Every structure is written in structure tokens, then in C-alpha cells.
Amino acid sequence: MATIQNERGAMLVAAIILLFFVSLFLFTLVSWHDSLQRSYDSLETYYENETKKTMNRDE
């Protein structure tokens, strides 16, 4: 437990900086995934509408 105690607070500062970078990375990853999912959803909607048009045209 002697290594955890630090009177200058360097471990606390390092932990806060690490937390910031990990949070930033996770936020970026989630934002990228959300953007990608929205792109796939819009493509799905487009192709559904085109399929409906094609099916209605054949009748």
C-alpha cells in the first residue's frame, strides 16, 4: 500500500488523464457505430422503397 500513497497527487492526475482518454475513445467508438448504423438504416429504407416500387410496377 505504500506505492498508492503519493503526497503530490501524481497518481490522481494520471488516473484522471487516463479516464479522460478512455472516455474520449469510447465516445468516439460509439459515435462511429451510431453513424454507421444510421447509414445502414437509410440504405435499408431506400432498398425497401425501391422493392415496393418494383413489385407494384409488375402488377
Phi and psi restraints in degrees (value plus and minus 20) as a CYANA .aco file:
   2 ALA   PHI     -88.4   -48.4
   2 ALA   PSI     -49.5    -9.5
   3 THR   PHI     -96.5   -56.5
   3 THR   PSI     -40.7    -0.7
   4 ILE   PHI     -94.4   -54.4
   4 ILE   PSI     -53.7   -13.7
   5 GLN   PHI     -95.1   -55.1
   5 GLN   PSI     106.8   146.8
   6 ASN   PHI    -166.0  -126.0
   6 ASN   PSI      94.5   134.5
   7 GLU   PHI     -89.3   -49.3
   7 GLU   PSI     -46.5    -6.5
   8 ARG   PHI    -105.4   -65.4
   8 ARG   PSI     -33.5     6.5
   9 GLY   PHI      60.7   100.7
   9 GLY   PSI       2.6    42.6
  10 ALA   PHI     -85.8   -45.8
  10 ALA   PSI     -56.6   -16.6
  11 MET   PHI     -85.4   -45.4
  11 MET   PSI     -58.7   -18.7
  12 LEU   PHI     -85.0   -45.0
  12 LEU   PSI     -64.5   -24.5
  13 VAL   PHI     -83.9   -43.9
  13 VAL   PSI     -63.3   -23.3
  14 ALA   PHI     -83.3   -43.3
  14 ALA   PSI     -59.9   -19.9
  15 ALA   PHI     -86.1   -46.1
  15 ALA   PSI     -59.5   -19.5
  16 ILE   PHI     -86.6   -46.6
  16 ILE   PSI     -62.1   -22.1
  17 ILE   PHI     -84.4   -44.4
  17 ILE   PSI     -63.6   -23.6
  18 LEU   PHI     -82.1   -42.1
  18 LEU   PSI     -62.7   -22.7
  19 LEU   PHI     -80.9   -40.9
  19 LEU   PSI     -60.7   -20.7
  20 PHE   PHI     -81.4   -41.4
  20 PHE   PSI     -68.3   -28.3
  21 PHE   PHI     -88.8   -48.8
  21 PHE   PSI     -57.5   -17.5
  22 VAL   PHI     -86.6   -46.6
  22 VAL   PSI     -61.6   -21.6
  23 SER   PHI     -84.5   -44.5
  23 SER   PSI     -61.3   -21.3
  24 LEU   PHI     -82.9   -42.9
  24 LEU   PSI     -62.6   -22.6
  25 PHE   PHI     -82.5   -42.5
  25 PHE   PSI     -65.7   -25.7
  26 LEU   PHI     -85.2   -45.2
  26 LEU   PSI     -60.2   -20.2
  27 PHE   PHI     -82.2   -42.2
  27 PHE   PSI     -62.3   -22.3
  28 THR   PHI     -83.5   -43.5
  28 THR   PSI     -63.3   -23.3
  29 LEU   PHI     -83.1   -43.1
  29 LEU   PSI     -64.1   -24.1
  30 VAL   PHI     -87.6   -47.6
  30 VAL   PSI     -60.0   -20.0
  31 SER   PHI     -84.0   -44.0
  31 SER   PSI     -61.9   -21.9
  32 TRP   PHI     -82.7   -42.7
  32 TRP   PSI     -63.9   -23.9
  33 HIS   PHI     -83.9   -43.9
  33 HIS   PSI     -61.4   -21.4
  34 ASP   PHI     -84.3   -44.3
  34 ASP   PSI     -62.1   -22.1
  35 SER   PHI     -83.5   -43.5
  35 SER   PSI     -63.2   -23.2
  36 LEU   PHI     -83.8   -43.8
  36 LEU   PSI     -61.1   -21.1
  37 GLN   PHI     -85.2   -45.2
  37 GLN   PSI     -59.5   -19.5
  38 ARG   PHI     -83.6   -43.6
  38 ARG   PSI     -56.9   -16.9
  39 SER   PHI     -84.1   -44.1
  39 SER   PSI     -64.4   -24.4
  40 TYR   PHI     -84.5   -44.5
  40 TYR   PSI     -58.0   -18.0
  41 ASP   PHI     -85.0   -45.0
  41 ASP   PSI     -61.0   -21.0
  42 SER   PHI     -88.3   -48.3
  42 SER   PSI     -57.6   -17.6
  43 LEU   PHI     -83.7   -43.7
  43 LEU   PSI     -61.1   -21.1
  44 GLU   PHI     -81.7   -41.7
  44 GLU   PSI     -64.1   -24.1
  45 THR   PHI     -83.1   -43.1
  45 THR   PSI     -62.8   -22.8
  46 TYR   PHI     -79.7   -39.7
  46 TYR   PSI     -69.7   -29.7
  47 TYR   PHI     -89.1   -49.1
  47 TYR   PSI     -50.6   -10.6
  48 GLU   PHI     -84.4   -44.4
  48 GLU   PSI     -64.3   -24.3
  49 ASN   PHI     -84.9   -44.9
  49 ASN   PSI     -60.8   -20.8
  50 GLU   PHI     -85.2   -45.2
  50 GLU   PSI     -57.0   -17.0
  51 THR   PHI     -85.9   -45.9
  51 THR   PSI     -61.2   -21.2
  52 LYS   PHI     -83.6   -43.6
  52 LYS   PSI     -60.7   -20.7
  53 LYS   PHI     -82.4   -42.4
  53 LYS   PSI     -63.2   -23.2
  54 THR   PHI     -85.7   -45.7
  54 THR   PSI     -61.1   -21.1
  55 MET   PHI     -88.4   -48.4
  55 MET   PSI     -57.5   -17.5
  56 ASN   PHI     -91.5   -51.5
  56 ASN   PSI     -50.9   -10.9
  57 ARG   PHI     -89.1   -49.1
  57 ARG   PSI     -51.6   -11.6
  58 ASP   PHI     -95.0   -55.0
  58 ASP   PSI     -36.3     3.7
